[in-house]
Amino acid sequence: MPAAVPHVCAIDFGTSNSAIALPVGAGVQLVELEPGQRTMPTAVFYAVEGLASFEEPHRHYGRAAVAAYVEGIEGRLMRSMKSILGSTLATQATDVGAGRSVRYLDVVGGYLKHLKTLAERQAGHSLNRVVLGRPVFFVDDDAERDAAAQAALTQAAREVGFEQISFQYEPIAAALDYETTVDREQVVLVADIGGGTSDFSLVRVGPQRRQRFDRKDDILANHGVHIAGTDFDRHIELARILPVCGYRALGPTGREVPSRAYFDLATWHLINTVYAPARVAELARMKTFYADVQQHARLMTVVTERLGHALIGQAEAAKIAVAEGGHTTIDLAALQAGLRVDLSEAQAIAAVDADLERIAGAADETLAQAGLARAQVHALYFTGGSTGLKPLAERIAARFPAAGVMRGDRFASVAQGLGLHARRVFGAMG
């Protein structure tokens, strides 16, 4: 019953996206963080445009934060705040514009408080007990800094009003849903592949382990790479969209035009640097570098009309469309009337093939770290938005032909698992 675990929530504070779950009835309910959305980008934008000297910056969260940045509003966008945990940055301050500064840990706390406020609004009462997800290692190969990272996250949670705080490992949380279906002990490879990282964990699950609170010993190995969905988008944009703007084009002398601007335009956090007046002027002066001056004209349209983020969005949409249907057309009329380029499944796979292979190789490394044979892996559990890319999932599954394939909620299985754990740990505490 809900009364068994009052004032409880579970937070998946992710590197790219976050979610919050409430134990409700016999199940778990995910909080609507934005209209129609159960997950939200882990992003905060401090807007200082038009503020008086005594006013505090207005904060935007999630998609609104990203939109404020893309629109060029004066201020500072903070993303991937989780990465500062365990570093000396946690206690340091950073400039957010107009002579104002904020402590990095307060950025984390402000984001957690925003999640807590939304959850309390949906729950209809206060929430003072929380299960927080954590990676197997905040910091690799440094136990002291790893402990400091958890301590910093604990401090941030306390400062926003959580009185009782518990942690669970993210791969364990992802595996909890699968664990409810097994009738014997198994080893499952959890593949959590999102926007920024691809993480693999070999986890021992089974009926005798379900009620254990401390599951660290059930994680047999953990390994990951900083390659995932945003890298796929970048390579698809470079392969199919930016060539019409002159990427890898040859000049009148047969020499390839400089590529730095194209790489920056395909890298989300560097796009705005290309809009700096000095860089725009530099690109304008490069017109003679192009044999096809129309390509240069399209490039100038991108930078003068600030279309970089829109093009990355089109690359992402094309990636998803190909994953669902095998072929799509990208409309580039914003660059030139009637301009379109095709993207086939073969072209998409060719663009991201090296990334797919490195991710699948990380699964091999996880197995090697555990000292297990492939046949000892009973199941694969896919979660994370990028596991929707069929060729990626197939490439990983091909390495474990004897393992069953299970799919969780690509965007919220960790939060759901944390919610189940919150019911157990706080229900037991009463």
C-alpha positions as CSV (number, residue, x, y, z in Angstrom):
1,M,0.0,0.0,0.0
2,P,1.2,3.6,-0.6
3,A,1.2,4.3,3.2
4,A,4.0,1.7,3.6
5,V,6.5,4.0,2.0
6,P,5.3,7.6,2.5
7,H,7.2,10.7,1.4
8,V,9.6,8.6,-0.7
9,C,10.9,9.1,-4.2
10,A,13.8,7.8,-6.4
11,I,15.9,9.9,-8.6
12,D,17.9,8.8,-11.7
13,F,20.3,11.8,-11.9
14,G,21.8,11.0,-15.3
15,T,24.7,12.5,-17.2
16,S,22.4,13.4,-20.2
17,N,18.9,13.0,-18.9
18,S,17.2,12.5,-15.5
19,A,14.0,11.0,-14.2
20,I,12.2,10.7,-10.9
21,A,9.9,7.9,-9.7
22,L,7.3,7.6,-7.0
23,P,6.3,4.2,-5.4
24,V,2.5,4.2,-5.8
25,G,0.3,1.3,-4.9
26,A,2.0,-1.9,-5.9
27,G,4.0,-0.2,-8.7
28,V,6.1,2.8,-9.6
29,Q,4.9,6.0,-11.2
30,L,7.2,8.2,-13.2
31,V,6.8,12.0,-12.7
32,E,5.9,14.1,-15.7
33,L,8.9,16.5,-15.7
34,E,7.9,18.5,-18.8
35,P,4.6,18.3,-20.7
36,G,4.3,14.8,-21.9
37,Q,7.8,13.9,-20.9
38,R,8.9,11.5,-18.2
39,T,12.6,12.3,-18.6
40,M,14.3,15.7,-18.8
41,P,17.7,16.8,-20.0
42,T,20.1,17.3,-17.2
43,A,20.6,20.9,-18.0
44,V,20.3,24.3,-16.3
45,F,20.5,27.7,-18.0
46,Y,21.3,30.8,-15.9
47,A,19.8,33.7,-17.8
48,V,21.3,37.1,-17.1
49,E,20.0,39.0,-20.1
50,G,18.3,42.3,-19.0
51,L,18.9,41.7,-15.3
52,A,19.6,44.6,-12.9
53,S,22.8,44.3,-10.8
54,F,20.9,43.2,-7.7
55,E,18.8,40.5,-9.4
56,E,19.6,36.8,-9.3
57,P,19.8,35.0,-12.7
58,H,16.6,33.2,-13.7
59,R,17.1,29.5,-14.1
60,H,15.6,27.4,-16.9
61,Y,15.7,23.6,-16.7
62,G,15.7,20.7,-19.1
63,R,14.5,21.4,-22.6
64,A,13.8,25.0,-21.7
65,A,17.4,25.4,-20.7
66,V,18.6,24.0,-24.0
67,A,16.2,26.2,-25.9
68,A,17.4,29.4,-24.1
69,Y,21.0,28.5,-25.1
70,V,20.1,27.7,-28.7
71,E,18.2,31.0,-29.0
72,G,21.3,32.9,-27.9
73,I,19.9,34.4,-24.7
74,E,22.7,35.9,-22.6
75,G,23.7,33.5,-19.8
76,R,25.4,30.2,-19.1
77,L,24.3,26.7,-19.9
78,M,25.4,23.9,-17.6
79,R,25.1,20.3,-18.8
80,S,26.4,17.0,-17.6
81,M,26.7,18.3,-14.0
82,K,27.2,14.8,-12.7
83,S,30.7,14.8,-14.1
84,I,31.9,17.4,-11.5
85,L,31.2,15.0,-8.6
86,G,34.4,13.6,-7.2
87,S,36.5,16.5,-8.7
88,T,37.8,19.6,-7.0
89,L,35.2,21.6,-9.1
90,A,32.4,20.5,-6.8
91,T,33.4,23.1,-4.2
92,Q,34.5,25.8,-6.6
93,A,32.4,28.5,-8.2
94,T,31.9,29.3,-11.8
95,D,30.9,32.5,-13.7
96,V,27.4,32.5,-15.1
97,G,27.5,35.9,-16.7
98,A,27.1,39.6,-15.8
99,G,29.7,39.2,-13.0
100,R,27.7,36.6,-11.1
101,S,29.0,33.3,-9.9
102,V,27.6,30.0,-8.5
103,R,29.1,27.1,-6.8
104,Y,29.1,24.0,-9.0
105,L,27.5,21.8,-6.2
106,D,24.7,24.4,-6.0
107,V,24.0,23.9,-9.7
108,V,23.5,20.2,-8.9
109,G,21.4,21.0,-5.8
110,G,19.3,23.4,-7.8
111,Y,18.5,20.8,-10.4
112,L,17.7,18.2,-7.7
113,K,15.4,20.7,-6.0
114,H,13.6,21.3,-9.3
115,L,13.0,17.6,-9.7
116,K,11.9,17.3,-6.0
117,T,9.4,20.2,-6.5
118,L,7.9,18.6,-9.6
119,A,7.6,15.2,-7.8
120,E,5.9,16.8,-4.7
121,R,3.4,18.6,-6.9
122,Q,2.5,15.3,-8.5
123,A,2.5,13.3,-5.2
124,G,0.5,16.0,-3.4
125,H,2.7,15.9,-0.3
126,S,6.3,16.5,0.8
127,L,9.1,14.1,-0.1
128,N,12.0,13.7,2.4
129,R,13.3,10.2,1.6
130,V,15.1,9.4,-1.6
131,V,17.0,6.6,-3.3
132,L,19.6,8.1,-5.7
133,G,21.1,6.1,-8.5
134,R,24.8,6.1,-8.9
135,P,27.2,4.6,-11.4
136,V,29.4,1.7,-10.4
137,F,32.3,4.2,-10.4
138,F,31.8,7.9,-10.3
139,V,35.6,8.0,-10.7
140,D,37.5,5.1,-12.2
141,D,40.5,3.6,-10.2
142,D,40.3,6.1,-7.3
143,A,38.3,4.9,-4.4
144,E,38.8,8.1,-2.4
145,R,37.5,10.4,-5.1
146,D,34.6,7.9,-5.8
147,A,33.6,8.2,-2.1
148,A,33.9,11.9,-2.3
149,A,31.6,12.0,-5.3
150,Q,28.9,10.1,-3.4
151,A,29.4,12.3,-0.4
152,A,29.0,15.5,-2.5
153,L,25.8,14.2,-4.1
154,T,24.5,13.3,-0.6
155,Q,25.3,16.8,0.6
156,A,23.5,18.3,-2.3
157,A,20.4,16.1,-1.6
158,R,20.4,17.1,2.1
159,E,20.6,20.8,1.2
160,V,17.4,20.6,-0.8
161,G,15.5,18.9,2.0
162,F,16.0,15.1,1.7
163,E,16.5,13.8,5.2
164,Q,17.0,10.1,4.5
165,I,19.2,9.2,1.5
166,S,20.0,5.8,0.1
167,F,21.9,4.8,-3.0
168,Q,21.6,2.0,-5.5
169,Y,23.8,1.2,-8.5
170,E,22.3,2.1,-11.8
171,P,23.0,-1.3,-13.5
172,I,21.3,-3.1,-10.5
173,A,18.4,-0.7,-10.8
174,A,18.1,-1.5,-14.5
175,A,18.2,-5.2,-13.8
176,L,15.6,-5.2,-11.1
177,D,12.7,-5.4,-13.5
178,Y,14.3,-8.4,-15.3
179,E,15.1,-10.0,-12.0
180,T,11.4,-10.3,-11.1
181,T,10.9,-12.7,-14.0
182,V,13.7,-15.2,-13.3
183,D,13.3,-18.4,-11.2
184,R,17.0,-19.2,-10.9
185,E,20.3,-17.4,-10.6
186,Q,21.5,-15.9,-13.8
187,V,24.2,-13.5,-15.1
188,V,22.8,-10.6,-17.2
189,L,24.7,-8.1,-19.3
190,V,23.1,-4.7,-18.8
191,A,23.8,-2.5,-21.8
192,D,22.9,1.1,-20.9
193,I,23.6,3.2,-24.0
194,G,22.4,6.8,-23.9
195,G,23.4,10.1,-25.4
196,G,26.9,10.5,-24.1
197,T,28.1,7.1,-22.8
198,S,27.8,3.4,-23.4
199,D,28.0,1.5,-20.1
200,F,28.0,-2.3,-19.7
201,S,27.7,-4.2,-16.4
202,L,27.6,-7.9,-15.8
203,V,25.1,-8.4,-12.9
204,R,24.2,-11.5,-11.0
205,V,20.4,-11.8,-10.4
206,G,18.1,-14.4,-8.9
207,P,15.2,-15.1,-6.6
208,Q,17.5,-15.3,-3.5
209,R,19.0,-11.9,-4.2
210,R,15.9,-9.8,-4.7
211,Q,15.5,-8.6,-1.2
212,R,19.2,-7.7,-0.6
213,F,19.8,-4.0,-0.2
214,D,23.5,-4.1,-0.8
215,R,24.0,-5.5,-4.3
216,K,27.6,-4.3,-5.0
217,D,28.9,-7.9,-4.9
218,D,26.4,-8.8,-7.6
219,I,28.2,-6.5,-10.1
220,L,30.8,-8.8,-11.6
221,A,32.3,-6.3,-13.9
222,N,31.6,-2.8,-15.3
223,H,33.1,-1.0,-18.3
224,G,32.1,1.8,-20.6
225,V,33.1,4.2,-23.3
226,H,32.3,7.9,-24.0
227,I,30.6,7.1,-27.3
228,A,26.9,7.1,-27.8
229,G,23.9,8.7,-29.5
230,T,25.3,12.3,-29.8
231,D,28.4,10.8,-31.6
232,F,26.0,9.0,-34.1
233,D,24.3,12.3,-34.8
234,R,27.6,14.0,-35.3
235,H,28.9,11.5,-37.8
236,I,25.6,11.4,-39.7
237,E,25.7,15.1,-40.0
238,L,29.3,15.1,-41.3
239,A,28.5,12.3,-43.7
240,R,25.3,13.5,-45.3
241,I,24.4,17.1,-44.3
242,L,27.6,19.1,-44.1
243,P,29.1,18.0,-47.5
244,V,26.5,20.2,-49.2
245,C,28.1,23.1,-47.3
246,G,31.6,22.1,-48.4
247,Y,32.8,19.6,-45.9
248,R,35.7,17.6,-47.5
249,A,35.2,19.6,-50.7
250,L,38.1,20.5,-52.9
251,G,39.2,24.0,-53.9
252,P,40.3,25.2,-57.3
253,T,43.8,23.9,-56.7
254,G,42.6,20.5,-55.7
255,R,43.3,21.1,-52.0
256,E,40.6,20.2,-49.4
257,V,39.0,23.2,-47.7
258,P,39.7,23.6,-44.0
259,S,37.5,21.3,-41.9
260,R,37.6,22.8,-38.4
261,A,34.4,24.8,-38.7
262,Y,32.5,21.7,-39.9
263,F,33.7,19.6,-36.9
264,D,32.6,22.4,-34.6
265,L,29.2,22.7,-36.2
266,A,28.7,19.0,-35.7
267,T,29.7,19.1,-32.0
268,W,26.8,20.4,-29.9
269,H,28.6,22.4,-27.3
270,L,31.0,24.0,-29.9
271,I,28.4,25.3,-32.3
272,N,28.0,28.7,-30.7
273,T,31.7,29.3,-31.0
274,V,31.3,29.3,-34.8
275,Y,28.9,32.2,-34.5
276,A,31.5,34.6,-33.0
277,P,31.9,37.6,-35.3
278,A,35.6,37.0,-35.8
279,R,35.0,33.4,-37.0
280,V,32.1,34.4,-39.2
281,A,34.4,37.0,-40.9
282,E,37.1,34.5,-41.3
283,L,34.8,32.0,-43.0
284,A,33.5,34.8,-45.3
285,R,37.0,35.5,-46.4
286,M,37.5,31.8,-47.4
287,K,35.1,32.0,-50.4
288,T,38.0,31.6,-52.8
289,F,39.0,28.3,-51.1
290,Y,35.9,26.7,-52.7
291,A,35.6,25.4,-56.3
292,D,31.9,25.3,-55.8
293,V,30.9,28.7,-54.4
294,Q,27.4,27.5,-53.7
295,Q,28.8,25.3,-51.0
296,H,30.4,28.3,-49.4
297,A,27.2,30.2,-49.6
298,R,25.3,27.4,-47.8
299,L,28.0,27.4,-45.1
300,M,27.6,31.1,-44.6
301,T,23.8,30.7,-44.4
302,V,24.3,28.2,-41.5
303,V,26.5,30.5,-39.5
304,T,24.8,33.8,-40.2
305,E,21.3,32.4,-39.5
306,R,22.6,30.2,-36.7
307,L,21.3,26.9,-38.0
308,G,23.9,24.7,-36.4
309,H,21.7,23.2,-33.7
310,A,18.8,22.8,-36.1
311,L,21.1,20.7,-38.4
312,I,22.1,18.5,-35.5
313,G,18.5,18.0,-34.7
314,Q,17.8,17.0,-38.3
315,A,20.7,14.5,-38.2
316,E,19.2,13.0,-35.0
317,A,15.7,12.8,-36.5
318,A,17.1,11.2,-39.6
319,K,19.0,8.6,-37.5
320,I,15.7,7.7,-35.7
321,A,13.8,7.6,-39.0
322,V,16.3,5.2,-40.6
323,A,16.2,3.0,-37.5
324,E,12.4,2.8,-37.8
325,G,12.0,2.6,-41.6
326,G,15.3,2.0,-43.3
327,H,15.4,5.2,-45.4
328,T,14.6,8.9,-45.1
329,T,15.1,12.2,-46.8
330,I,16.5,15.3,-45.0
331,D,15.0,18.5,-46.1
332,L,17.6,21.3,-46.3
333,A,15.4,24.0,-47.8
334,A,16.7,26.3,-45.0
335,L,20.0,26.3,-46.8
336,Q,18.7,26.5,-50.3
337,A,15.3,26.2,-51.8
338,G,14.5,22.6,-52.8
339,L,17.7,21.1,-51.4
340,R,17.3,17.6,-50.0
341,V,19.6,14.7,-49.3
342,D,18.8,11.0,-48.8
343,L,19.9,8.8,-45.9
344,S,19.7,5.1,-46.3
345,E,20.3,2.5,-43.6
346,A,23.5,1.5,-45.3
347,Q,24.7,5.1,-45.4
348,A,23.8,5.6,-41.7
349,I,25.6,2.4,-40.7
350,A,28.7,3.3,-42.7
351,A,28.8,6.7,-41.0
352,V,28.6,5.3,-37.5
353,D,30.3,1.9,-38.0
354,A,33.5,2.7,-36.1
355,D,31.4,3.9,-33.2
356,L,29.2,0.8,-33.2
357,E,32.3,-1.4,-33.2
358,R,33.9,0.4,-30.3
359,I,30.7,0.1,-28.3
360,A,30.4,-3.6,-29.0
361,G,34.1,-3.9,-28.1
362,A,33.3,-2.5,-24.7
363,A,30.9,-5.4,-24.1
364,D,33.8,-7.8,-24.9
365,E,36.0,-5.9,-22.4
366,T,33.4,-6.2,-19.7
367,L,33.2,-9.9,-20.2
368,A,37.0,-10.2,-20.1
369,Q,37.2,-8.2,-16.8
370,A,34.7,-10.6,-15.3
371,G,36.7,-13.6,-16.5
372,L,33.6,-15.2,-18.0
373,A,33.0,-17.1,-21.2
374,R,30.3,-15.9,-23.5
375,A,28.1,-18.9,-22.8
376,Q,28.0,-17.9,-19.1
377,V,25.9,-14.9,-20.0
378,H,22.3,-15.9,-19.8
379,A,20.6,-12.6,-20.9
380,L,21.2,-9.2,-22.4
381,Y,19.2,-6.3,-21.0
382,F,19.1,-3.2,-23.2
383,T,18.2,0.2,-21.8
384,G,19.0,3.8,-22.8
385,G,17.7,5.7,-25.8
386,S,20.4,4.6,-28.2
387,T,19.6,0.9,-27.9
388,G,16.7,1.7,-30.2
389,L,19.3,1.7,-33.0
390,K,18.7,-1.8,-34.3
391,P,22.1,-2.4,-35.9
392,L,23.8,-1.5,-32.6
393,A,21.7,-3.9,-30.5
394,E,22.1,-6.6,-33.2
395,R,25.9,-6.2,-33.2
396,I,26.1,-6.7,-29.4
397,A,23.6,-9.6,-29.4
398,A,25.6,-11.4,-32.1
399,R,28.5,-11.6,-29.6
400,F,26.3,-13.6,-27.2
401,P,24.3,-16.0,-29.3
402,A,23.1,-18.1,-26.3
403,A,21.8,-15.2,-24.3
404,G,18.2,-14.1,-24.3
405,V,17.5,-10.5,-25.3
406,M,15.3,-8.4,-23.0
407,R,14.5,-4.7,-23.4
408,G,13.5,-2.3,-20.7
409,D,12.0,1.1,-21.0
410,R,14.8,2.8,-23.0
411,F,14.4,6.1,-21.2
412,A,13.2,5.2,-17.7
413,S,14.1,1.7,-16.7
414,V,16.8,2.9,-14.3
415,A,14.3,5.3,-12.6
416,Q,11.7,2.5,-12.4
417,G,14.2,0.1,-10.8
418,L,15.3,2.8,-8.3
419,G,11.6,3.2,-7.5
420,L,11.2,-0.5,-6.8
421,H,14.3,-0.4,-4.6
422,A,13.0,2.7,-2.7
423,R,9.9,0.7,-1.8
424,R,12.0,-2.1,-0.4
425,V,14.5,-0.1,1.5
426,F,12.2,2.5,3.0
427,G,9.3,0.0,3.4
428,A,11.6,-2.1,5.5
429,M,12.6,0.9,7.6
430,G,9.0,1.8,8.1
